[in-house]
Amino acid sequence: MSPINTQSPLRDHRGLFTRVITFSPKFLLTLLILPVLGGLLGVLLPAFGWTPALKQNAIGLQGFQALWQTPGLVKMMTLSLTTGFISTLFAVILTFMILAAFFNSPWLNRIQRLLSPILVIPHAAAAIAVGFLIAPSGMISRLLSPWLTEWELAPNGLFPHDEFGLSIILGLILKELPFLLLVALGILAQPEQGKKFRQHHKVAINLGYNPMTAFFKVILPSLYPLLRLPILAVLAYASASVEMPLILGPNTPPTLAVAIMHWFNDVDLNLRIKASAGAIVQFMLTGGLLITWLGAEKIIKVLFHHFLTNGEREYGGFYWQKITIFLTTFIIGFITLAFIGLILWSFAGYWRFPAALPEQLVLSHFKAALTHISEPLFNTLAIGLVTTALAIVITLLCLESEQLNDKKLSRFIRFIIYLPLLVPSIAFLFGLVWLQQLANTQTAFFNVALTHLLFVLPYVFLSLASSYRQLDPRFAYVAASLGASPQKVFFQIKLPQLFAPILIATALGLAISFGQYLPTLLAGGGRINTITTEAVAFANGASRRTSAVYALIQMLLPLLGFIVAWILPKCFFKSSHS
């Protein structure tokens, strides 16, 4: 008897489609590694004085010397480190507390539905909303005045723009908490993984463990390694973000990332050398934070080893659960109030302090914005659609290569997918822009789209990967055994089953692209205006009402994408069964 062929029948065809599928992971690596490493090289050379465009070819430390002489440099660095680390730490702790308090509870899904919209809101829009809420004449002051504060006039407030960066920390926590929570819930939603976690949690409760204690002792040690890369990505972003510190942070001095951006965009081109040196320092600071976090993991593991094995069932879980419920309610209420305030300001006519509501509502702010919004809106949609379409195609091809080869992508490839999120964008974007200018200075749209792709692709991949890997392989095997080519199986069997996940991934990709500020500003060279670049510009110089309008438009665009992604599959399903 001839031996049985245990390989997938999908491997039997070696046509063009199969070759493209096989090559796609290598293309993914090239697409993500070259721009990031090339960008870092493009920053490194000017930092040490090699800038032929400025007729400076002597290698030296001029850039770093200029950087060290900058007033307030230590304050800039400290502000970047503290805001990044503290915001990430609190976001992680709150995520674990919410998961522990509501694990196996229907409230966890309700919290997910309440916080999900926050994920797609750009950082700039979220920062504007938070700033309006905590400002001296913001909603909190108005609701508390004059009956509690006795303020008849808006006071000189500490927030936002406080010198300690507390406003930045608050904004980052409120923005990153939903991301971490949804990533964790995505892991728990995987059939095998989620089932195992819930079974272990149930066993622990049956053995007398408090539900929160059971989560921290039984679930978290296995869940945390799966969350490590997303947490590190959040830490890297928070330590080098631009939008939040630019809108909420101090100006004298700002965070290092904001200062670098100002130096790079200055009319004095010699400041680009100092900006490059600052980008290298920012890269080292973020790298140091990541190493510190990984080191802290090992220390915590040693210190809490006894906690995991001592058999204690109760650590005040009842009180911790009440505290978590209070904090969760407060966070949701705070976010809701921030967006209510944003909506009110966008329609407000005359609104004197301390009135809680505007005396009149007008549409003039929207009318004024709509007269100048056509070009930024077109650029936003065009770049978002092109970038997201490319990200979807690349992701699907790479995931198909997994099934074609009967094994998951290597750990190295999965790490590289996170590379643009782990390396601070401020550290490599300047170099990438320099390389793009060397190649072609006339293709601003292409440059921006390629730069957006670096940040959109990781999120699209993470969104689609679990759904693709959950496809029942038996359908593909049956089709292949009946003579269907891999191409036919891919387009006629797999893609129809992924209709809804692809739409969600598309909406997510569009949301990420819509929210890109620094990549658009730098790669476009100021020639590409989007809704986000306009919103940030107005937030730092225009009236509060105009800023509110642009922030709302920023929010509405990704929300509309998700609404379409949710509704369209239902309509398609109904029509197919009618």
C-alpha positions as CSV (number, residue, x, y, z in Angstrom):
1,M,0.0,0.0,0.0
2,S,1.2,3.5,-0.8
3,P,1.7,5.8,2.2
4,I,-1.1,8.1,3.1
5,N,-0.5,11.8,2.3
6,T,-1.0,13.6,5.5
7,Q,-0.3,17.1,4.1
8,S,-3.0,19.5,3.3
9,P,-4.3,19.2,-0.3
10,L,-3.9,23.0,-0.4
11,R,-0.2,22.4,-0.9
12,D,-0.6,20.5,-4.1
13,H,-0.9,23.6,-6.3
14,R,2.2,25.7,-6.9
15,G,0.7,28.4,-9.1
16,L,1.2,32.2,-9.0
17,F,-1.3,32.6,-6.2
18,T,0.6,30.1,-4.0
19,R,3.9,31.8,-4.7
20,V,2.5,35.2,-3.7
21,I,1.1,33.7,-0.5
22,T,4.4,32.0,0.3
23,F,6.3,35.3,-0.3
24,S,3.9,37.5,1.7
25,P,5.5,37.1,5.2
26,K,8.9,38.1,3.7
27,F,7.3,41.1,2.1
28,L,5.7,42.0,5.5
29,L,9.1,41.8,7.2
30,T,10.6,44.0,4.5
31,L,7.8,46.5,4.7
32,L,8.1,46.9,8.5
33,I,11.8,46.5,9.1
34,L,13.3,48.7,6.3
35,P,11.4,51.9,7.1
36,V,12.0,51.7,10.8
37,L,15.7,50.7,10.6
38,G,16.2,53.1,7.7
39,G,14.5,55.8,9.6
40,L,16.7,55.2,12.7
41,L,19.7,55.4,10.4
42,G,18.4,58.5,8.8
43,V,18.2,60.1,12.3
44,L,21.5,58.7,13.5
45,L,23.7,60.3,10.8
46,P,22.4,63.9,11.2
47,A,22.7,63.5,14.9
48,F,26.4,63.0,14.5
49,G,26.7,65.9,12.1
50,W,26.5,64.2,8.7
51,T,24.0,66.3,6.7
52,P,25.0,66.9,3.1
53,A,21.9,69.0,2.5
54,L,23.3,71.5,5.0
55,K,26.8,71.1,3.6
56,Q,28.0,69.5,6.8
57,N,29.9,66.3,6.3
58,A,32.1,66.2,9.4
59,I,31.2,63.5,11.8
60,G,31.1,64.8,15.4
61,L,28.9,65.5,18.4
62,Q,27.6,68.9,17.4
63,G,24.0,67.8,17.6
64,F,24.3,66.3,21.0
65,Q,26.3,69.3,22.3
66,A,23.5,71.6,21.1
67,L,21.0,69.4,22.7
68,W,22.8,69.4,26.1
69,Q,22.8,73.2,26.1
70,T,19.0,73.4,25.7
71,P,17.4,75.0,28.7
72,G,15.1,72.6,30.6
73,L,16.3,69.5,28.8
74,V,16.4,67.4,32.0
75,K,12.8,68.6,32.8
76,M,11.7,67.5,29.2
77,M,13.3,64.1,29.7
78,T,11.8,63.6,33.2
79,L,8.4,64.6,32.0
80,S,8.5,62.1,29.1
81,L,9.6,59.3,31.4
82,T,7.2,60.0,34.2
83,T,4.1,60.6,32.1
84,G,4.8,57.5,30.0
85,F,5.5,55.1,32.9
86,I,2.8,56.3,35.3
87,S,0.0,56.4,32.7
88,T,0.9,52.9,31.5
89,L,1.2,51.5,35.0
90,F,-2.2,52.9,36.0
91,A,-3.8,51.7,32.7
92,V,-2.4,48.2,33.3
93,I,-3.5,48.1,36.9
94,L,-7.0,49.3,36.1
95,T,-7.3,46.8,33.3
96,F,-6.4,43.9,35.6
97,M,-8.8,45.2,38.3
98,I,-11.7,45.4,35.9
99,L,-11.0,41.9,34.5
100,A,-10.7,40.5,38.0
101,A,-13.8,42.1,39.4
102,F,-16.1,41.2,36.4
103,F,-14.5,38.0,35.2
104,N,-17.3,35.6,34.0
105,S,-19.8,38.4,34.6
106,P,-22.1,39.8,31.9
107,W,-21.0,43.2,33.1
108,L,-17.6,42.7,31.5
109,N,-19.2,42.6,28.0
110,R,-21.3,45.7,29.0
111,I,-18.2,47.6,30.0
112,Q,-16.5,46.5,26.8
113,R,-19.4,47.9,24.8
114,L,-19.3,51.2,26.7
115,L,-15.5,51.6,26.3
116,S,-15.2,50.2,22.7
117,P,-16.0,53.6,21.0
118,I,-13.1,55.2,22.9
119,L,-10.7,52.9,21.2
120,V,-11.4,54.4,17.7
121,I,-11.4,58.1,18.9
122,P,-8.1,59.7,17.9
123,H,-5.7,60.8,20.6
124,A,-6.0,64.4,19.6
125,A,-9.8,64.4,19.8
126,A,-9.7,62.7,23.2
127,A,-7.1,65.2,24.5
128,I,-9.3,68.2,23.4
129,A,-12.3,66.6,25.1
130,V,-10.3,66.1,28.4
131,G,-8.9,69.6,28.2
132,F,-12.3,71.1,27.9
133,L,-13.5,69.1,30.9
134,I,-10.7,70.0,33.3
135,A,-10.0,73.5,32.2
136,P,-10.8,76.3,34.7
137,S,-13.9,77.2,32.8
138,G,-14.6,73.6,31.8
139,M,-17.6,71.4,32.7
140,I,-16.3,70.2,36.1
141,S,-15.9,73.8,37.3
142,R,-19.2,74.8,35.8
143,L,-21.1,71.9,37.5
144,L,-19.4,72.7,40.9
145,S,-19.9,76.5,40.7
146,P,-21.0,78.6,42.4
147,W,-22.9,76.3,44.9
148,L,-19.7,74.5,46.0
149,T,-16.7,76.6,44.9
150,E,-18.4,80.0,45.2
151,W,-16.7,80.9,41.9
152,E,-18.5,83.6,39.9
153,L,-15.6,83.9,37.5
154,A,-13.4,81.2,36.1
155,P,-10.3,80.8,38.4
156,N,-6.7,80.5,37.4
157,G,-6.5,76.8,37.2
158,L,-3.8,74.2,37.4
159,F,-5.2,72.1,34.6
160,P,-4.5,71.5,31.8
161,H,-0.9,72.4,30.9
162,D,0.3,71.6,34.5
163,E,4.0,71.4,34.9
164,F,3.9,67.9,36.3
165,G,2.2,66.4,33.4
166,L,-0.8,65.2,35.4
167,S,-3.2,66.2,32.5
168,I,-1.1,64.1,30.1
169,I,-1.2,61.1,32.4
170,L,-5.0,61.5,32.8
171,G,-5.5,61.7,29.0
172,L,-3.3,58.7,28.3
173,I,-4.9,56.5,30.9
174,L,-8.4,57.2,29.6
175,K,-7.2,56.5,26.0
176,E,-5.1,53.4,26.6
177,L,-7.2,51.6,29.2
178,P,-9.9,50.7,26.6
179,F,-7.2,49.4,24.2
180,L,-5.6,47.1,26.8
181,L,-9.0,45.9,28.1
182,L,-10.2,45.1,24.5
183,V,-7.0,43.2,23.7
184,A,-7.4,41.1,26.9
185,L,-11.0,40.4,26.0
186,G,-10.0,39.5,22.5
187,I,-7.7,36.8,24.0
188,L,-10.4,35.6,26.3
189,A,-12.8,35.4,23.3
190,Q,-10.6,32.8,21.6
191,P,-12.5,29.5,22.0
192,E,-9.8,27.2,23.4
193,Q,-7.9,29.9,25.4
194,G,-11.0,31.5,26.8
195,K,-12.5,28.1,27.7
196,K,-9.4,27.0,29.6
197,F,-9.2,30.3,31.5
198,R,-12.8,30.1,32.6
199,Q,-12.6,26.5,33.6
200,H,-9.5,27.3,35.8
201,H,-11.3,30.3,37.3
202,K,-14.4,28.2,38.1
203,V,-12.2,25.4,39.7
204,A,-10.5,28.0,41.9
205,I,-13.8,29.5,43.1
206,N,-15.1,26.0,43.9
207,L,-12.0,25.5,46.0
208,G,-13.0,28.6,48.1
209,Y,-11.0,31.3,46.4
210,N,-12.5,34.8,46.2
211,P,-13.2,35.6,42.5
212,M,-10.7,38.5,42.4
213,T,-8.1,36.4,44.2
214,A,-8.8,33.5,41.8
215,F,-8.1,35.8,38.8
216,F,-4.8,37.2,40.1
217,K,-3.5,33.7,41.2
218,V,-4.8,31.5,38.5
219,I,-5.6,33.6,35.4
220,L,-3.2,36.5,35.4
221,P,0.1,34.5,35.4
222,S,-1.0,32.8,32.1
223,L,-2.8,35.9,30.6
224,Y,0.0,38.4,31.2
225,P,2.5,36.9,28.7
226,L,-0.1,37.2,26.0
227,L,-0.5,40.9,26.9
228,R,3.2,41.7,27.2
229,L,3.7,43.1,23.7
230,P,0.5,45.3,23.7
231,I,1.6,46.7,27.1
232,L,5.1,47.4,25.9
233,A,3.5,49.1,22.8
234,V,1.4,51.3,25.0
235,L,4.5,52.2,27.2
236,A,6.5,53.1,24.1
237,Y,3.7,55.3,22.7
238,A,3.0,57.0,26.0
239,S,6.7,57.9,26.6
240,A,7.1,59.5,23.2
241,S,3.6,60.7,22.2
242,V,3.0,64.1,20.7
243,E,-0.7,64.7,20.4
244,M,-1.6,64.4,24.1
245,P,1.4,66.5,25.5
246,L,0.9,69.1,22.7
247,I,-2.7,69.7,23.7
248,L,-2.7,68.9,27.4
249,G,1.0,69.3,28.5
250,P,3.1,72.2,29.7
251,N,4.9,74.5,27.2
252,T,7.8,75.7,29.4
253,P,9.3,73.2,28.8
254,P,7.2,70.6,26.9
255,T,8.0,66.9,26.8
256,L,11.0,65.9,24.8
257,A,8.9,64.5,21.9
258,V,7.1,67.8,21.5
259,A,10.3,69.8,21.6
260,I,11.9,67.5,19.0
261,M,8.9,68.1,16.7
262,H,9.2,71.9,17.1
263,W,12.9,71.8,16.3
264,F,12.4,69.7,13.2
265,N,9.7,72.0,11.9
266,D,11.6,75.2,12.6
267,V,12.5,77.4,9.7
268,D,16.1,77.2,10.9
269,L,17.2,74.0,9.2
270,N,20.3,73.7,11.5
271,L,17.9,72.8,14.3
272,R,17.2,69.5,12.5
273,I,20.7,68.3,13.7
274,K,19.6,69.0,17.3
275,A,16.2,67.4,16.6
276,S,18.0,64.3,15.3
277,A,20.1,64.1,18.4
278,G,17.0,64.5,20.5
279,A,15.3,61.7,18.6
280,I,18.2,59.4,19.5
281,V,17.9,60.4,23.1
282,Q,14.1,59.8,23.0
283,F,14.8,56.3,21.5
284,M,17.2,55.6,24.4
285,L,14.8,56.8,27.0
286,T,11.9,54.7,25.6
287,G,14.2,51.7,25.3
288,G,15.3,52.2,28.9
289,L,11.7,52.3,30.0
290,L,10.9,49.1,28.2
291,I,14.0,47.4,29.7
292,T,12.9,48.7,33.2
293,W,9.4,47.3,32.7
294,L,10.7,43.9,31.7
295,G,13.1,43.9,34.7
296,A,10.2,44.9,37.0
297,E,8.3,41.9,35.7
298,K,11.1,39.6,36.9
299,I,11.3,41.3,40.3
300,I,7.5,41.1,40.8
301,K,7.5,37.5,39.8
302,V,10.1,36.7,42.5
303,L,8.4,38.9,45.1
304,F,4.9,37.5,44.5
305,H,5.9,33.8,44.1
306,H,4.7,33.1,47.7
307,F,1.4,34.9,47.0
308,L,0.7,32.4,44.2
309,T,1.5,29.3,46.2
310,N,0.5,30.1,49.8
311,G,-3.1,28.8,49.4
312,E,-4.7,32.0,50.8
313,R,-8.2,32.4,49.5
314,E,-9.1,35.9,50.5
315,Y,-7.2,39.3,50.4
316,G,-10.1,41.7,50.9
317,G,-11.6,40.8,47.6
318,F,-15.0,42.2,48.6
319,Y,-13.6,45.7,49.2
320,W,-11.4,45.6,46.2
321,Q,-14.4,44.7,44.1
322,K,-16.3,47.7,45.4
323,I,-13.3,49.9,44.8
324,T,-13.1,48.6,41.2
325,I,-16.8,49.2,40.6
326,F,-16.4,52.7,41.8
327,L,-13.4,53.4,39.7
328,T,-15.0,51.9,36.6
329,T,-18.2,54.0,37.1
330,F,-16.0,57.1,37.6
331,I,-14.0,56.5,34.4
332,I,-17.1,55.9,32.3
333,G,-18.8,58.9,33.8
334,F,-15.7,61.1,33.3
335,I,-15.4,60.1,29.7
336,T,-19.2,60.6,29.1
337,L,-19.0,64.1,30.7
338,A,-16.0,65.0,28.6
339,F,-17.8,64.2,25.4
340,I,-21.0,65.9,26.5
341,G,-18.9,69.0,27.2
342,L,-17.3,68.8,23.7
343,I,-20.7,68.5,22.1
344,L,-22.0,71.5,24.0
345,W,-19.0,73.7,23.1
346,S,-19.4,72.8,19.4
347,F,-23.0,74.2,19.4
348,A,-22.6,76.9,22.1
349,G,-23.3,80.5,21.3
350,Y,-23.0,82.8,24.3
351,W,-22.0,80.8,27.3
352,R,-20.9,82.7,30.4
353,F,-19.2,81.2,33.4
354,P,-20.5,79.5,35.7
355,A,-23.6,78.6,33.7
356,A,-23.7,74.8,33.3
357,L,-25.5,75.0,29.9
358,P,-25.1,77.5,27.0
359,E,-27.6,80.3,26.8
360,Q,-28.1,79.6,23.1
361,L,-27.2,76.8,20.6
362,V,-26.0,77.7,17.1
363,L,-24.8,76.0,14.0
364,S,-22.5,78.7,12.8
365,H,-19.4,77.0,14.0
366,F,-20.2,73.9,11.9
367,K,-21.0,76.1,8.9
368,A,-17.7,77.9,9.2
369,A,-15.8,74.6,9.5
370,L,-17.6,73.0,6.5
371,T,-16.5,75.8,4.2
372,H,-12.8,74.9,4.7
373,I,-13.0,71.2,5.4
374,S,-13.3,69.7,1.9
375,E,-9.6,69.3,1.2
376,P,-8.6,68.0,4.7
377,L,-11.6,65.6,4.5
378,F,-10.7,64.3,1.1
379,N,-7.1,63.8,2.1
380,T,-8.2,62.0,5.3
381,L,-10.5,59.6,3.5
382,A,-8.2,59.0,0.5
383,I,-5.1,58.2,2.7
384,G,-7.2,56.1,5.1
385,L,-8.8,54.0,2.3
386,V,-5.6,53.4,0.4
387,T,-3.6,52.5,3.6
388,T,-6.3,50.3,5.0
389,A,-6.8,48.4,1.8
390,L,-3.1,47.6,1.6
391,A,-3.1,46.5,5.2
392,I,-6.1,44.2,4.7
393,V,-4.5,42.6,1.6
394,I,-1.1,42.1,3.2
395,T,-2.7,40.7,6.4
396,L,-4.9,38.2,4.6
397,L,-2.0,37.0,2.4
398,C,0.2,36.4,5.5
399,L,-2.5,34.7,7.4
400,E,-3.3,32.4,4.4
401,S,0.4,31.5,4.4
402,E,0.0,30.1,7.9
403,Q,-2.6,27.7,6.7
404,L,-0.8,26.9,3.5
405,N,2.3,25.9,5.5
406,D,0.3,24.4,8.4
407,K,2.1,26.5,11.0
408,K,1.7,29.9,12.6
409,L,4.0,32.7,11.7
410,S,7.3,32.6,13.6
411,R,7.7,34.4,16.9
412,F,10.1,36.7,15.2
413,I,7.6,37.8,12.5
414,R,4.9,38.3,15.2
415,F,7.4,40.5,17.1
416,I,8.2,42.5,13.9
417,I,4.5,43.3,13.4
418,Y,4.8,45.2,16.7
419,L,8.0,47.0,15.7
420,P,6.5,50.3,14.5
421,L,4.6,50.4,17.8
422,L,7.6,49.5,20.0
423,V,10.0,52.0,18.5
424,P,8.9,55.6,19.3
425,S,7.6,57.2,16.1
426,I,9.4,60.4,17.0
427,A,12.7,58.5,16.9
428,F,12.5,57.1,13.3
429,L,10.0,59.3,11.4
430,F,12.5,62.1,10.9
431,G,14.9,59.7,9.3
432,L,12.2,58.1,7.2
433,V,11.1,61.5,6.0
434,W,14.8,62.3,5.1
435,L,15.0,59.0,3.1
436,Q,11.7,59.7,1.4
437,Q,13.0,63.2,0.4
438,L,16.1,61.7,-1.0
439,A,14.0,59.3,-3.1
440,N,11.4,61.7,-4.3
441,T,10.2,65.0,-2.9
442,Q,7.1,65.3,-5.1
443,T,5.0,62.4,-3.8
444,A,3.7,63.7,-0.5
445,F,0.5,61.6,-0.8
446,F,2.5,58.4,-1.3
447,N,4.9,59.2,1.5
448,V,2.0,59.8,4.0
449,A,0.2,56.7,2.9
450,L,3.3,54.5,3.3
451,T,4.0,56.1,6.7
452,H,0.4,55.5,7.9
453,L,0.7,51.9,6.7
454,L,3.4,51.2,9.3
455,F,1.0,52.0,12.1
456,V,-2.2,50.7,10.5
457,L,-0.9,47.3,9.6
458,P,-0.2,46.0,13.1
459,Y,-3.7,46.8,14.3
460,V,-5.3,45.3,11.2
461,F,-3.3,42.2,11.6
462,L,-4.2,41.8,15.3
463,S,-7.8,42.4,14.5
464,L,-8.0,39.8,11.8
465,A,-5.6,37.1,13.1
466,S,-7.9,35.5,15.6
467,S,-10.9,35.3,13.3
468,Y,-8.8,33.9,10.5
469,R,-7.2,31.3,12.7
470,Q,-10.6,30.2,14.0
471,L,-11.9,29.3,10.5
472,D,-12.9,25.6,10.3
473,P,-10.3,24.0,8.1
474,R,-12.6,21.2,7.1
475,F,-14.4,23.4,4.5
476,A,-11.1,24.2,2.8
477,Y,-10.0,20.6,2.9
478,V,-13.2,19.4,1.4
479,A,-13.1,22.0,-1.4
480,A,-9.5,21.2,-2.1
481,S,-10.2,17.5,-2.3
482,L,-12.9,18.2,-4.8
483,G,-10.3,19.9,-7.1
484,A,-10.6,23.5,-6.0
485,S,-7.4,25.5,-6.3
486,P,-6.0,27.4,-3.3
487,Q,-7.0,30.6,-5.0
488,K,-10.6,29.4,-5.3
489,V,-10.7,28.2,-1.7
490,F,-9.3,31.5,-0.5
491,F,-11.8,33.7,-2.4
492,Q,-14.9,31.5,-2.4
493,I,-14.7,29.6,0.8
494,K,-12.6,31.7,3.3
495,L,-13.3,35.3,2.5
496,P,-17.1,35.0,2.6
497,Q,-16.8,33.6,6.1
498,L,-14.6,36.6,7.0
499,F,-16.9,39.2,5.7
500,A,-17.8,40.7,9.1
501,P,-14.2,40.5,10.6
502,I,-12.8,42.2,7.5
503,L,-15.2,45.0,7.8
504,I,-14.3,45.5,11.5
505,A,-10.6,45.4,10.6
506,T,-11.3,47.9,7.9
507,A,-13.1,50.2,10.3
508,L,-10.2,49.9,12.8
509,G,-7.6,50.6,10.1
510,L,-9.4,53.7,9.0
511,A,-9.7,54.8,12.6
512,I,-6.0,54.4,13.1
513,S,-5.2,56.2,9.9
514,F,-7.6,59.1,10.6
515,G,-5.9,59.7,13.9
516,Q,-2.3,60.0,12.7
517,Y,-0.9,63.4,13.4
518,L,2.9,63.3,13.5
519,P,3.3,60.9,10.6
520,T,1.1,63.1,8.4
521,L,2.8,66.3,9.5
522,L,6.3,65.0,8.9
523,A,5.8,62.8,5.8
524,G,3.6,65.3,4.1
525,G,6.0,68.1,4.7
526,G,3.1,70.4,5.6
527,R,1.6,69.9,2.1
528,I,-1.0,67.3,3.2
529,N,-3.7,68.6,5.6
530,T,-6.1,66.2,7.3
531,I,-8.9,66.5,9.8
532,T,-6.4,65.6,12.5
533,T,-3.7,68.1,11.6
534,E,-6.3,70.8,11.4
535,A,-7.9,69.7,14.8
536,V,-4.5,69.9,16.5
537,A,-3.7,73.3,14.9
538,F,-7.0,74.7,16.0
539,A,-6.6,73.2,19.5
540,N,-3.5,75.3,20.0
541,G,-4.6,78.6,18.6
542,A,-8.3,78.8,17.7
543,S,-11.4,79.3,19.7
544,R,-12.7,76.6,21.9
545,R,-15.8,76.2,19.8
546,T,-13.9,75.7,16.5
547,S,-11.6,73.2,18.3
548,A,-14.7,71.3,19.5
549,V,-16.2,71.1,16.0
550,Y,-13.0,69.6,14.5
551,A,-12.7,67.2,17.4
552,L,-16.2,66.0,16.9
553,I,-15.6,65.5,13.2
554,Q,-12.5,63.6,14.2
555,M,-14.6,61.3,16.3
556,L,-17.5,60.9,13.9
557,L,-15.4,59.7,11.0
558,P,-14.1,56.5,12.7
559,L,-17.4,55.9,14.5
560,L,-19.3,56.0,11.1
561,G,-16.8,53.4,9.8
562,F,-17.6,51.1,12.7
563,I,-21.4,51.6,12.4
564,V,-21.2,50.6,8.8
565,A,-19.1,47.6,9.7
566,W,-21.7,46.5,12.3
567,I,-24.7,47.1,10.2
568,L,-23.6,45.9,6.8
569,P,-23.1,42.2,7.8
570,K,-26.6,42.1,9.3
571,C,-28.1,43.6,6.2
572,F,-26.2,41.2,4.0
573,F,-27.2,38.2,6.1
574,K,-30.9,39.2,5.9
575,S,-30.8,39.7,2.2
576,S,-29.1,36.3,1.6
577,H,-31.9,34.6,3.5
578,S,-34.8,36.5,2.1
